């Protein structure tokens, strides 16, 4: 079970990468950087940064809700305020600086490290790289879910640790759902 998706936190994470780039970026590259961030955060801390869910698509793993924020032509109250709709060359740009209050310093350091590793690559080099990740399975023109346990297993975590991580994330989601009902 994944955490409740937060458009606000996802927007801040995307804005962080776009600010580091300081220029328009291919949205495919942005989505891959965000996936790699979540993957590393799950492996290191047992909790993702973007709160998204993951799918395998032809061009590699995708942060699914963020992909929808980029490509769907609908009103996204937070995303649209900070990040452009796709421009020519399938790029997005930062419209104005995002807050970073939902990102911890550790998350910002991790994102900086991911950008240092992969930010210099063009989108196709990153696609080539993510195709080597064991959790990615070619969906042959469709999409297939990537479970958190698949990511952790692919990273070499043992089964007891995977179960504990999934159980903790489930408990966090249950708490989020209860709080959401209280304040609805």
C-alpha positions in Angstrom: 0.0 0.0 0.0 1.4 3.4 -1.0 1.1 6.6 0.9 -1.6 9.1 0.1 -0.4 11.1 -3.0 0.4 14.7 -2.2 0.3 17.0 -5.2 1.9 19.7 -3.0 5.0 17.6 -2.1 5.3 16.2 -5.6 5.2 19.7 -7.0 7.9 20.8 -4.6 10.1 17.8 -5.5 9.7 18.5 -9.3 10.3 22.2 -8.7 13.5 21.4 -6.8 14.9 19.6 -9.8 13.8 22.3 -12.2 15.4 24.9 -10.1 18.7 22.9 -10.1 18.5 22.7 -13.9 17.6 26.4 -14.2 16.2 25.8 -17.6 13.3 23.8 -19.2 13.7 20.1 -18.9 12.3 17.1 -20.7 9.4 15.9 -18.7 10.5 12.4 -19.3 13.9 13.2 -17.7 12.1 14.9 -14.8 9.9 11.9 -14.2 12.9 9.6 -14.2 14.8 11.8 -11.8 11.8 11.7 -9.5 11.5 7.9 -9.8 15.2 7.5 -9.0 14.8 9.7 -6.0 11.9 7.7 -4.7 13.8 4.5 -5.4 16.8 5.6 -3.4 14.7 6.9 -0.6 12.8 3.6 -0.3 16.1 1.7 -0.2 17.8 4.0 2.3 14.9 5.1 4.5 11.9 2.9 3.7 9.8 5.9 2.7 9.5 7.7 -0.7 9.8 11.4 -1.3 7.1 12.0 -3.8 4.4 9.8 -2.2 3.6 8.5 -5.7 2.9 5.1 -7.1 5.0 3.5 -9.8 4.5 1.8 -13.1 6.6 0.3 -15.8 6.0 2.0 -19.2 7.9 1.5 -22.4 10.4 4.2 -21.5 11.1 2.8 -18.1 9.7 3.3 -14.6 7.3 6.2 -14.1 6.0 8.1 -11.1 2.4 7.6 -12.2 0.5 10.5 -10.6 3.2 13.0 -11.5 3.1 11.7 -15.1 -0.6 12.5 -15.1 0.0 16.0 -13.6 2.3 16.6 -16.6 0.3 15.2 -19.5 -3.4 15.5 -18.6 -5.2 18.6 -19.7 -7.1 19.2 -16.5 -6.9 21.7 -13.7 -4.2 20.9 -11.2 -4.4 23.6 -8.5 -0.9 23.4 -7.1 1.1 22.0 -10.0 -0.2 24.5 -12.5 0.8 27.4 -10.3 4.5 26.4 -10.4 5.2 24.2 -13.4 4.3 24.8 -17.0 2.3 22.6 -19.3 4.5 20.7 -21.7 6.2 23.1 -24.2 7.8 22.2 -27.5 10.2 19.3 -27.3 8.1 17.9 -24.5 9.7 20.1 -21.9 8.4 21.7 -18.7 9.7 24.7 -16.9 9.4 26.3 -13.5 7.0 29.2 -13.6 8.0 30.5 -10.2 10.0 29.1 -7.4 8.2 26.4 -5.3 8.3 26.3 -1.5 10.4 23.5 -0.1 8.7 23.3 3.3 7.4 19.8 2.7 10.9 18.5 1.8 13.3 17.6 4.5 17.0 18.6 4.3 17.8 14.9 3.9 15.4 14.7 1.0 16.9 17.8 -0.6 20.4 16.3 -0.2 19.3 13.0 -1.8 17.7 14.9 -4.7 20.9 16.9 -5.1 22.8 13.7 -5.2 20.5 12.2 -7.8 20.8 15.3 -9.9 24.6 15.2 -9.6 24.5 11.5 -10.8 21.9 11.8 -13.6 21.2 15.5 -14.3 23.9 15.8 -16.9 22.3 12.9 -19.0 19.8 13.5 -21.7 16.4 11.9 -21.4 17.4 8.9 -23.6 20.6 8.1 -21.6 18.4 8.1 -18.4 15.9 5.8 -20.2 18.7 3.5 -21.1 19.8 3.5 -17.5 16.4 2.8 -15.9 15.8 0.0 -18.4 18.6 -1.8 -16.5 16.8 -1.6 -13.2 15.5 -5.1 -12.2 12.1 -3.9 -11.2 11.3 -2.5 -14.6 9.5 -5.0 -16.9 8.7 -4.2 -20.5 4.9 -3.6 -20.7 4.9 -3.8 -24.5 2.9 -0.6 -25.1 0.9 -0.6 -21.9 1.8 -0.1 -18.2 2.2 -2.5 -15.4 2.4 -1.7 -11.7 5.7 -1.7 -9.8 5.2 -2.6 -6.2 7.4 -1.1 -3.4 8.4 -4.7 -2.5 9.6 -5.2 -6.1 11.9 -2.1 -5.8 13.2 -3.2 -2.4 13.8 -6.8 -3.6 15.6 -5.5 -6.7 17.8 -3.4 -4.5 18.8 -6.5 -2.5 16.8 -6.0 0.7 15.9 -9.2 2.5 12.3 -10.4 2.8 12.0 -9.6 6.5 13.1 -6.0 5.9 10.7 -5.7 3.0 7.8 -6.9 5.0 8.7 -4.5 7.8 8.9 -1.6 5.4 5.6 -2.4 3.7 3.9 -2.8 7.1 5.2 0.6 8.2 4.0 2.3 5.1 0.6 0.6 5.5 0.4 1.9 9.0 1.3 5.4 7.8 -1.4 5.3 5.1 -4.0 4.1 7.6 -3.1 7.1 9.9 -3.3 9.4 6.9 -6.7 8.1 5.9 -8.0 8.5 9.5 -6.8 12.1 9.7 -8.3 12.8 6.3 -11.7 11.6 7.5 -11.4 13.7 10.7 -10.7 16.9 8.8 -13.0 16.2 5.8 
